[in-house]
Amino acid sequence: MVRIERVYDYLSREKSGSEHVVLVDRIWPRGVSKASLPLDEWAKDLGPSTELSKWFGHDPQRWAEFRRRYTAELKDRRDELERLAEISAKGTLTLLYSAKDERHNQAVLADVLGGE
């Protein structure tokens, strides 16, 4: 199972024992210390490229094109995606993101992995 959750919401709950938690942002979330975020891994390379992030600018009108471009970028990370898919097949994989917009962000990665 794949879940997506905003970093700031995740901080308010306990990590479950069987949950594998992955931050999928290229940049560490603002205002969050590394010690306060119980991650299993930080997958910087699974976040959208710097160029794509700048182009998107969290503009909902660019969402469809962002999804298309980001999905294309992810094709170059097939091995990493397969590894995460294997983790999600065995238990809960939680993908964390820090964007304010809960609908328009890089957690679209969950769609590629078959998540919520």
Backbone as a chain_set.jsonl record, in Angstrom:
{"seq": "MVRIERVYDYLSREKSGSEHVVLVDRIWPRGVSKASLPLDEWAKDLGPSTELSKWFGHDPQRWAEFRRRYTAELKDRRDELERLAEISAKGTLTLLYSAKDERHNQAVLADVLGGE", "coords": {"N": [[0.839, -1.176, 0.0], [0.5, 2.238, -0.802], [0.865, 5.377, 0.586], [0.304, 8.902, 0.714], [1.52, 11.841, 2.22], [1.584, 14.994, 3.755], [4.533, 16.447, 4.982], [4.386, 18.08, 7.273], [1.984, 17.361, 8.438], [2.468, 14.714, 8.965], [4.368, 14.859, 10.99], [2.867, 15.183, 13.268], [2.009, 12.742, 14.151], [2.589, 9.33, 15.236], [5.052, 7.16, 13.905], [4.244, 4.131, 12.368], [5.194, 0.762, 13.146], [5.553, -0.991, 10.931], [5.675, 0.627, 8.773], [7.205, 2.167, 5.969], [8.926, 5.038, 5.446], [9.363, 7.69, 3.226], [10.889, 10.596, 2.152], [10.143, 12.607, -0.555], [11.12, 14.947, -1.685], [13.34, 17.23, -3.266], [14.537, 19.213, -1.83], [15.142, 19.843, 1.576], [12.427, 20.028, 3.903], [11.193, 23.195, 4.937], [11.743, 24.608, 8.136], [11.8, 22.221, 9.525], [13.545, 20.055, 11.521], [16.156, 17.714, 10.92], [16.392, 15.77, 12.851], [13.858, 15.638, 13.921], [12.213, 14.375, 12.127], [11.155, 11.29, 11.497], [12.415, 9.361, 9.309], [12.794, 6.711, 6.885], [14.187, 6.927, 4.616], [15.561, 9.459, 2.442], [14.655, 10.331, -0.571], [15.894, 12.099, -2.663], [16.375, 12.191, -5.409], [14.026, 11.326, -6.516], [12.315, 13.397, -6.473], [10.871, 16.073, -8.416], [12.833, 17.504, -11.072], [14.987, 20.362, -10.587], [14.641, 22.284, -12.545], [12.104, 21.609, -13.585], [10.504, 21.959, -11.327], [10.813, 24.727, -10.876], [9.653, 25.695, -13.242], [6.997, 24.774, -12.966], [6.118, 25.976, -10.516], [4.088, 25.602, -8.648], [1.656, 26.199, -9.83], [-1.618, 25.677, -10.385], [-2.785, 25.7, -12.926], [-0.862, 24.701, -14.565], [-0.756, 22.087, -13.951], [-1.539, 19.639, -15.324], [0.353, 19.456, -17.387], [2.676, 19.485, -15.847], [2.412, 17.003, -14.5], [2.654, 15.271, -16.683], [5.289, 15.84, -17.583], [6.777, 15.282, -15.27], [6.227, 12.575, -14.848], [7.512, 11.591, -17.092], [10.166, 12.224, -16.398], [10.469, 10.459, -14.273], [10.681, 8.02, -15.505], [13.328, 7.609, -15.984], [14.193, 6.731, -13.608], [13.608, 4.142, -13.022], [14.602, 1.806, -11.667], [14.715, 2.6, -8.98], [12.018, 3.171, -8.558], [10.915, 0.626, -8.891], [12.04, -0.667, -6.701], [10.794, 0.702, -4.577], [8.159, 0.003, -5.143], [8.247, -2.713, -4.557], [8.644, -2.579, -1.802], [6.203, -1.421, -1.068], [4.493, -3.472, -1.73], [4.864, -5.255, 0.272], [4.142, -4.001, 2.583], [3.215, -0.926, 4.214], [3.985, 1.948, 2.44], [4.946, 5.156, 2.879], [4.874, 8.209, 1.345], [6.364, 11.261, 1.666], [5.845, 14.757, 1.298], [6.456, 18.312, 0.99], [5.045, 20.454, -0.023], [2.613, 23.108, 0.028], [0.183, 22.922, -1.296], [-2.049, 20.413, -1.365], [-3.097, 18.914, -3.406], [-1.78, 19.412, -5.792], [1.151, 18.48, -6.326], [4.413, 16.843, -6.065], [3.816, 14.336, -5.083], [2.39, 12.908, -6.788], [3.826, 10.89, -7.649], [2.976, 8.677, -6.26], [0.901, 7.726, -7.813], [2.245, 6.517, -9.906], [3.332, 4.395, -8.571], [1.108, 3.029, -7.88], [-0.498, 3.918, -5.779], [-2.588, 5.666, -3.334]], "CA": [[0.0, 0.0, 0.0], [1.229, 3.504, -0.874], [0.155, 6.533, 1.129], [1.005, 10.175, 0.576], [1.21, 12.678, 3.372], [2.374, 16.211, 3.887], [5.509, 16.323, 6.056], [3.958, 18.808, 8.462], [0.926, 16.555, 9.05], [3.105, 13.484, 9.436], [5.07, 15.156, 12.242], [1.935, 15.177, 14.393], [1.603, 11.382, 14.499], [3.65, 8.352, 15.455], [5.35, 6.25, 12.806], [3.906, 2.758, 12.708], [6.356, -0.117, 13.055], [5.726, -1.631, 9.623], [5.621, 1.679, 7.753], [8.467, 2.638, 5.389], [8.652, 6.449, 5.183], [10.317, 8.245, 2.275], [10.713, 11.989, 1.743], [10.352, 12.663, -2.006], [11.451, 16.321, -2.061], [14.764, 17.48, -3.497], [14.994, 20.161, -0.821], [14.629, 19.516, 2.91], [11.292, 20.895, 4.262], [11.48, 24.369, 5.771], [11.306, 24.598, 9.521], [11.784, 20.864, 10.077], [14.899, 19.561, 11.779], [16.344, 16.326, 10.494], [16.19, 14.906, 14.01], [12.437, 15.535, 14.267], [11.472, 13.676, 11.074], [11.57, 9.883, 11.499], [12.398, 8.82, 7.951], [13.621, 5.566, 6.533], [15.099, 7.419, 3.582], [15.279, 10.702, 1.736], [14.865, 10.023, -1.985], [15.991, 13.394, -3.351], [16.338, 12.006, -6.862], [12.667, 11.056, -6.974], [11.609, 14.663, -6.59], [11.006, 16.662, -9.748], [14.076, 18.252, -11.293], [14.941, 21.774, -10.209], [14.079, 23.021, -13.687], [10.668, 21.355, -13.661], [9.882, 22.603, -10.16], [10.759, 26.174, -11.133], [8.665, 25.934, -14.295], [5.663, 24.522, -12.412], [5.823, 27.046, -9.57], [2.846, 25.249, -7.94], [0.547, 26.833, -10.536], [-2.574, 24.625, -10.738], [-3.078, 25.709, -14.36], [0.195, 23.942, -15.222], [-0.752, 20.779, -13.318], [-1.572, 18.521, -16.28], [1.655, 19.39, -18.062], [3.646, 19.076, -14.827], [2.274, 15.553, -14.312], [3.207, 14.601, -17.864], [6.745, 16.003, -17.58], [7.343, 14.596, -14.11], [6.139, 11.14, -15.136], [8.592, 11.317, -18.046], [11.414, 12.216, -15.627], [10.52, 9.264, -13.434], [11.043, 6.847, -16.318], [14.779, 7.446, -15.843], [14.447, 6.241, -12.241], [12.846, 2.895, -12.976], [15.102, 0.896, -10.63], [14.281, 3.12, -7.685], [10.567, 2.989, -8.48], [10.655, -0.803, -8.688], [12.401, -0.973, -5.317], [9.72, 1.211, -3.729], [6.973, -0.816, -5.398], [8.434, -3.947, -3.79], [8.399, -2.233, -0.396], [4.764, -1.199, -0.884], [3.804, -4.752, -1.857], [5.052, -5.991, 1.526], [3.619, -3.23, 3.714], [2.822, 0.452, 3.917], [4.999, 2.898, 2.003], [4.43, 6.51, 3.006], [5.654, 9.207, 0.622], [6.184, 12.578, 2.26], [6.152, 15.937, 0.494], [6.302, 19.497, 1.83], [4.278, 21.508, -0.701], [1.387, 23.541, 0.702], [-0.962, 22.453, -2.072], [-2.158, 18.97, -1.159], [-3.557, 18.255, -4.63], [-0.879, 19.687, -6.908], [2.522, 18.345, -5.846], [5.138, 15.708, -6.605], [3.362, 13.058, -4.563], [1.818, 12.198, -7.925], [4.656, 9.687, -7.705], [2.164, 7.584, -5.734], [0.136, 7.168, -8.94], [3.167, 5.656, -10.647], [3.534, 3.207, -7.75], [-0.178, 2.388, -7.633], [-0.986, 4.307, -4.457], [-3.824, 6.437, -3.167]], "C": [[0.889, 1.247, 0.0], [0.325, 4.614, -0.344], [0.975, 7.771, 0.82], [0.575, 11.062, 1.74], [2.129, 13.89, 3.374], [3.276, 16.08, 5.11], [4.969, 16.911, 7.352], [2.804, 18.096, 9.175], [1.514, 15.289, 9.656], [3.802, 13.695, 10.782], [4.161, 15.064, 13.467], [1.478, 13.775, 14.783], [2.821, 10.492, 14.691], [3.83, 7.495, 14.199], [4.991, 4.84, 13.236], [5.118, 1.868, 12.442], [6.606, -0.702, 11.686], [5.78, -0.634, 8.468], [7.03, 2.062, 7.287], [8.207, 4.061, 4.893], [9.77, 7.052, 4.337], [9.941, 9.696, 1.964], [11.056, 12.07, 0.261], [10.515, 14.105, -2.504], [12.949, 16.417, -2.309], [15.358, 18.355, -2.406], [14.349, 19.789, 0.516], [13.512, 20.496, 3.28], [11.688, 22.021, 5.218], [10.935, 24.187, 7.176], [11.272, 23.236, 10.189], [13.225, 20.417, 10.298], [14.986, 18.101, 11.342], [16.094, 15.358, 11.647], [14.708, 14.698, 14.326], [11.614, 14.744, 13.249], [11.948, 12.229, 10.982], [11.399, 9.23, 10.126], [13.15, 7.496, 7.876], [14.609, 5.968, 5.451], [14.615, 8.743, 3.008], [15.654, 10.452, 0.282], [14.839, 11.322, -2.792], [15.796, 13.242, -4.856], [14.957, 11.657, -7.396], [11.81, 12.311, -7.02], [11.769, 15.195, -8.003], [12.315, 17.439, -9.869], [13.878, 19.71, -10.884], [14.289, 22.593, -11.313], [12.569, 22.85, -13.76], [9.942, 22.021, -12.499], [9.75, 24.105, -10.364], [9.698, 26.491, -12.185], [7.248, 25.812, -13.742], [5.25, 25.63, -11.447], [4.538, 26.837, -8.783], [1.635, 25.968, -8.518], [-0.431, 25.742, -10.979], [-2.921, 24.578, -12.229], [-2.029, 24.93, -15.149], [0.217, 22.477, -14.754], [-0.693, 19.621, -14.323], [-0.221, 18.36, -16.977], [2.765, 18.997, -17.078], [3.599, 17.567, -14.64], [2.913, 14.794, -15.478], [4.74, 14.655, -17.836], [7.406, 15.234, -16.425], [7.314, 13.077, -14.305], [7.234, 10.746, -16.121], [9.944, 11.292, -17.334], [11.559, 10.929, -14.817], [10.888, 8.007, -14.215], [12.542, 6.572, -16.243], [15.162, 6.884, -14.473], [13.722, 4.92, -11.989], [13.299, 1.954, -11.86], [14.633, 1.327, -9.238], [12.781, 2.931, -7.502], [10.204, 1.526, -8.239], [10.968, -1.212, -7.255], [11.306, -0.502, -4.367], [8.427, 0.428, -3.927], [7.059, -2.132, -4.638], [8.177, -3.702, -2.305], [6.903, -2.094, -0.154], [3.968, -2.492, -1.0], [3.867, -5.553, -0.558], [4.443, -5.282, 2.734], [3.247, -1.833, 3.278], [4.044, 1.3, 3.58], [4.359, 4.277, 2.084], [5.392, 7.468, 2.33], [5.337, 10.575, 1.212], [6.59, 13.675, 1.285], [5.919, 17.157, 1.374], [5.472, 20.61, 1.195], [3.007, 21.853, 0.08], [0.149, 22.983, 0.022], [-1.018, 20.927, -1.999], [-2.63, 18.211, -2.399], [-2.558, 18.367, -5.771], [0.572, 19.673, -6.432], [3.136, 17.05, -6.364], [4.729, 14.363, -6.017], [2.543, 12.308, -5.61], [2.63, 10.915, -8.182], [3.87, 8.475, -7.205], [1.342, 6.935, -6.843], [0.996, 6.181, -9.726], [3.37, 4.337, -9.904], [2.221, 2.483, -7.439], [-0.776, 2.717, -6.278], [-2.259, 5.109, -4.499], [-3.771, 7.756, -3.916]], "O": [[1.897, 1.306, 0.706], [-0.821, 4.765, -0.768], [2.196, 7.699, 0.681], [-0.575, 11.034, 2.178], [3.308, 13.796, 3.031], [2.82, 15.644, 6.168], [5.088, 16.296, 8.412], [2.665, 18.219, 10.392], [1.101, 14.852, 10.73], [3.816, 12.793, 11.619], [4.645, 14.885, 14.584], [0.634, 13.634, 15.669], [3.942, 10.867, 14.347], [2.858, 7.156, 13.523], [5.371, 4.394, 14.318], [5.963, 2.191, 11.607], [7.76, -0.896, 11.304], [5.917, -1.029, 7.311], [7.932, 2.256, 8.103], [7.365, 4.269, 4.02], [10.95, 6.948, 4.67], [8.813, 9.982, 1.564], [12.14, 11.651, -0.145], [10.096, 14.436, -3.613], [13.737, 15.755, -1.634], [16.544, 18.251, -2.094], [13.163, 19.462, 0.577], [13.636, 21.687, 2.999], [12.426, 21.809, 6.18], [9.829, 23.687, 7.379], [10.769, 23.108, 11.305], [14.027, 20.404, 9.365], [14.004, 17.361, 11.394], [15.63, 14.239, 11.425], [14.342, 13.691, 14.933], [10.438, 14.471, 13.487], [13.025, 11.965, 10.448], [10.367, 8.628, 9.832], [14.022, 7.208, 8.695], [15.715, 5.435, 5.367], [13.436, 9.091, 3.08], [16.835, 10.371, -0.056], [13.879, 11.601, -3.511], [15.134, 14.061, -5.493], [14.738, 11.69, -8.607], [10.699, 12.287, -7.549], [12.7, 14.812, -8.711], [12.833, 17.962, -8.882], [12.757, 20.216, -10.841], [13.484, 23.485, -11.046], [11.837, 23.817, -13.971], [8.866, 22.59, -12.687], [8.709, 24.691, -10.064], [8.934, 27.445, -12.034], [6.396, 26.655, -14.021], [4.146, 26.164, -11.554], [3.955, 27.805, -8.295], [0.701, 26.306, -7.792], [-0.102, 24.955, -11.867], [-3.309, 23.527, -12.739], [-2.283, 24.539, -16.289], [1.115, 21.721, -15.125], [0.131, 18.718, -14.172], [0.277, 17.245, -17.13], [3.685, 18.263, -17.438], [4.643, 16.916, -14.623], [3.619, 13.805, -15.28], [5.406, 13.64, -18.041], [8.459, 14.62, -16.596], [8.271, 12.383, -13.963], [7.822, 9.672, -15.992], [10.78, 10.438, -17.628], [12.656, 10.382, -14.699], [11.36, 7.032, -13.63], [12.976, 5.433, -16.417], [16.333, 6.597, -14.222], [13.285, 4.635, -10.873], [12.462, 1.364, -11.176], [14.21, 0.501, -8.43], [12.324, 2.573, -6.416], [9.29, 1.227, -7.47], [10.245, -2.012, -6.663], [10.93, -1.23, -3.448], [7.681, 0.215, -2.972], [6.049, -2.617, -4.127], [7.56, -4.529, -1.634], [6.387, -2.59, 0.847], [2.883, -2.602, -0.43], [3.03, -6.422, -0.315], [4.251, -5.893, 3.785], [2.994, -1.589, 2.098], [5.009, 1.358, 4.343], [3.347, 4.536, 1.434], [6.569, 7.54, 2.684], [4.179, 10.992, 1.25], [7.56, 13.533, 0.541], [5.252, 17.052, 2.403], [5.226, 21.625, 1.845], [2.405, 20.986, 0.713], [-0.82, 22.615, 0.686], [-0.135, 20.24, -2.513], [-2.565, 16.982, -2.428], [-2.505, 17.488, -6.631], [1.154, 20.725, -6.165], [2.464, 16.256, -7.022], [5.264, 13.335, -6.432], [2.059, 11.206, -5.353], [2.164, 9.989, -8.846], [4.085, 7.361, -7.684], [1.111, 5.726, -6.817], [0.514, 5.133, -10.155], [3.558, 3.29, -10.523], [2.233, 1.431, -6.799], [-1.481, 1.896, -5.691], [-2.921, 5.225, -5.531], [-4.732, 8.525, -3.88]]}, "num_chains": 1, "name": "protein.A"}
